């Protein structure tokens, strides 16, 4: 009986070590050989970093790809897909030295929009990205079309993948409520919410250039205005200086400082 127990314990230990090894090997394969060139070619945020910060960004991308499973549904993922997912994850947390997405294990990439039943064929396919909850807690679903559009369109203020990763940051305290407690100092939380509600009122009246979807609730406002902050920091600073200042404090970044929009870059 004792011998049987030892054999079973040995078998369980072997299977555990084997699964860990397989997972590490699979995740290591998530890191494309050409990822630095892909970042330079496709991610404007990365292009505008200095060499020291580029190195730090690449290190964070590598760590994210080694820790997170990225899989395609109905598609075979290309290296660029993985790089853009990782860049979307790192951009919002780049101001924090050791931040990890402890509430994320899998990113599932669909060919295009999908519906609430996670089907990418048929009717009511209007979802471009979603952070899972309940049985899907720890998972994120993204449209590959929306993922690429977020980085290829340099004139808009939108990026679906960044939007979803900001939701994950917001959710670290258990709630997607527009107030990421881990990021906002207590003294800033009330002024932040006051500014959010004032801006939502302006949006409802049609008096701003902010995506009206942000007026849905505080959580969506935070994600929408964060897209604006990272995609067009120069414009946000010009048109909404208070929002820009608060977001700089929250994310510990000043992206407008070295931002060159393609229309004005020499």
LINCORLIN-V791640 format. One record per run of one state. SS is the DSSP state (A for helix, B for strand, O for the rest). FROM is the first residue (numbers start at 0). LEN is the number of residues. Records with the same first field share a line. If there is no record, write none. Layout:
BEGIN
SS = FROM-LEN + FROM-LEN
END
This chain:
BEGIN
O = 0-1 + 28-6 + 42-1 + 47-3 + 67-1 + 73-5 + 93-12 + 110-3 + 114-12 + 127-1 + 131-2 + 136-2 + 152-7 + 173-12 + 204-7 + 215-2 + 231-1 + 239-1 + 251-3 + 258-8
A = 1-27 + 34-8 + 43-4 + 50-17 + 78-15 + 133-3 + 143-9 + 159-14 + 185-19 + 211-4 + 217-14 + 232-7 + 240-11 + 254-4
B = 68-5 + 105-5 + 113-1 + 126-1 + 128-3 + 138-5
END
